């Protein structure tokens, strides 16, 4: 992980963010990958959505020979000041405890990633802990956000610093040869921050995008919705731009992941999204820089109620529907494995010529 320990971006200028250029993925490569699939000895579109996903990866990277052997999960870890309002069953100390497990590869995402040969990079982007946790990538913007019920969670400068941190990490991963990245997160209270961001950006009813997180009581769940509703009303968030929404009720983990999504688009690296926190970050990234979503691959449809409206809004279609709610990047790592299986057919293809029969034709 030392390879990623580079100087952070110095800019905190919103103009620098909004002026980043997002190119369209290479459509010629996409079409060639599809033609290559059509030469594989199988029915046309026999691999279903996985043919589309590999075409997307080819278009993103500009390569018809698709290699995603070197994979990494960027896990943004941060605490949220709104936890003091009783919107979570756990306290902030759990964030640091799970982050320590990640550095030893004994958390859920670490075990899963080790099984498929992916690496996990836990990033301290805002853990409320007095000392640095050894083995983490140290990118702490501040030790936890402020309680957004009382004041905005971040200053604009802090939000921008977190976003540019995510962009920078993607650039460094690409430089080190990583071919595909996944988003992960750890931060008690982040289903509250993500619900607040989603409800604000989509101007939708709070009840349709807010769930119980790790398992709130009825009273706790009502409290959670009330806190979100009050904040949206207090700061007039349905009228604000995405960066203002993100810095007011978001988290440092969400802002960092928004940067990872943007970084994937800027640096032509496919990014696999995990759960609802990642999708909230992706929504913010797409609203800041339209076109980012073309570089994102959804992994699963989790059990949080926000998923359906998010998928419809962004036009993304995950292949796993297992009611996952673990976070950390676990669903995205499952997707890594499925992509490997699909690419085993594409890269080691048996053609129609190999078995001496005529190929199917598209009409």
Secondary structure, 3 states (H helix, E strand, C coil): CHHHCCCCCCCCCHHHHHCCCCCCCCHHHHHHHHHHHHCECCCCCCCCHHHHHHHHHHHHHCCCCCCCCCEEEEEEEECCHHHHHCCCCCCCHHHHHHHHHHHCCCCHHHHHHHHHCCEEEEEEEECCCCCCCCCCEECCCCCCCCCCCCCCCCCHHHHHHHHHHHHHHHHHHHHCCCCEEEEEEECCCHHHHHHHHHHHHHCCCHHHHCCCCCCCCHHHHHHHHHHHHHHHHHCCHHHCCHHHHHHHHCCHHHHHHHHHHHHHHHHCCEEEECCHHHHHHHHHHHHHCCCHHHHEEECECCCCCHHHHHHHHHCCCCCECCCCCCCCCHHHHHHHHHHHHHHHHHHCCCECCCCCCCCCCCC
